Amino acid sequence: MNHKNGFNPLSRTTAHRRAMSRNMVTSLFRYERITTTKAKALEVRRSAEKLITRAKVDSVHNRREVAKYIQDEKILDKLFKDIAPRMQERNGGYTRVLKLGYRQGDAADVVILELVDYKLEKADEETKKEKKPAKKVEKPAKAADDTKKKATTKAKKTETKKEEAKA
């Protein structure tokens, strides 16, 4: 029986599908997180997980097999030296698919495909922002002083205008 051996052709020719899949896998390894449609993400996920499994053993043979799929040397090196060692203790399930909703134009399911150990950079920025409000507390006091200064300068200007009108 030939169960679970099929794939989704994504309504594309073989060459287009192969090129798109290679580009998306390369982007996934470069940015470690990509946004795409659900159907594409599920197809890219299959090949990405197989490549990560290959990259866990750094041998000449595995590098050449993965290099058939990933053309960029920097990304290939990143996969073998950075991504695969992080996934060493995992036995699969290297990627995750997070649903975002529907695309505006054609209502396609849009998802985020990311590596499981992806660290969101906004978390670091939020901790930095938490430290800054102490400085922002001082700024409204300065703003109040500025409004007082503006009010006094406006009052002075109106007084000078009245004096000029009288003269």
DAUR-V231784 format. One line per field, one symbol per residue. ss: DSSP state (@ for helix, = for strand, . for the rest). Layout:
ss = ???
This chain:
ss = .............@@@@@@@@@@@@@@@@@@.=====@@@@@@@@@@@@@@@@@@....@@@@@@@@.....@@@@@@@@@@@@@@........========......=======......@@@@@@@@@@@@@@@@@@@@@@@@@@@@@@@@@@@@@@@@@@@@@.
